[in-house]
Amino acid sequence: PKPAAASKSVVSPLPGSVISVAVKVGDAVKRGQAVMVIESMKMENNIPSPRDGKVTAIHVAAGQGVMQGDALIDIE
């Protein structure tokens, strides 16, 4: 994953492994909607969308490791 460069990116709040991605490019999302699940310390954490918008890019895939601050998806 790339470091978050823009405010349109949803970033990982913690290090872990991506369990699932619930959206695809072009999907409309609402603020608070779960866009993916990350496992960290044997707990599954839903990652919510911070705003309403449209998914323009996905930077990670299921099974991939991420670090805190890594860009996960872009929403415009």
Buried (B, 14 or more C-beta within 10 A) or exposed (E): BEEBEEEBBBBBBBBBBBBBBBBEEEBEBEEEBBBBBBEBEEEEBBBBBBBEBEBEBBBBEEEBEBEEBBBBBBBE
